[in-house]
Amino acid sequence: MDDDGSKSLSMNEFKKAMNECALQLTDQDLNSLFSYFDRDRSGTLDFDEFLEGVRGPMNERRGKLVDMAFAVVDKDNSGIIDATDIVDAYDASKHPDVIAGKKTKDQVFSEFLGTFDVGGTHDGKVTKEEWHNYYKNVSSSIDDDDYFELMIRNAWHISGGEGWCANTSNRRVLVTHADGSQSVEEIKNDIGVTADQYSQRLQSQGINAAKIDTRGGVDDESSNNQGAPASLANAYQAAAPKKSSVSRTYQTGNWFG
């Protein structure tokens, strides 16, 4: 439809496209339909507006998963996500642009929050409604509910899920129990949890570890070895696996570890 490559549709482009789709609409119908898509009343339609207009609503299962992801980031349970919610959980110094000297940590934090600031005021704060707006766009490109669940759980390190929907991104450690037996255990909901906190986290999960091996069979020098918060670049996995204006964060790559 975008004949002039402006990344938006004028009324003339929209009208031409409707005719090419063999939709014989009156001028009144065209104006009504165009107005339905033009949410910001700018007189043009951008990609996000068009996608918002044609998508269906998220079903209950997806909506609950999106709420769970919001709760992971909203550390103070204020109902709004801002920089204070993510500064302790994510290490912006590991972002490739910070390493390369192209951006500061604050710029990366601002960009991260701005990504989810959809359909509201771009003020560096993300409300639950804006968060849902973002994931409505993501949801519209994912047909399978199971894949959507897997994406959300792994992107935000949310424990649980059944079958192939089960979380696989959380840290697993080898635990030696008091009786000498060993088992591999998941550090549940581990965003922002450092290695020196593993013992406490496992204890809260009902597991009393005599020893914790975090390095694949190599003995740790101490159960109090320090770990870093998750890389902020890793969190960009929260977007959909496609390249569009509503999922631009995914293009940063696969850094969740």
Secondary structure, 3 states (H helix, E strand, C coil): CCCCCCCEECHHHHHHHHHHCCCCCCHHHHHHHHHHHCCCCCCCEEHHHHHHHHCCCCCHHHHHHHHHHHHHHCCCCCCEECHHHHCCCEEHHHCHHHHCCCCCHHHHHHHHHHHCCCCCCCCCCEEHHHHHHHHHHHHCCCCCHHHHHHHHHHHCCCCCCCHHHCCCCCCEEEEECCCCCEEEEECCCCCCCCHHHHHHHHHHCCCCCCEEECECCECCCCCCCCCCCEEHHHHHHHCCCCCCCCCHHHHHCCCCC
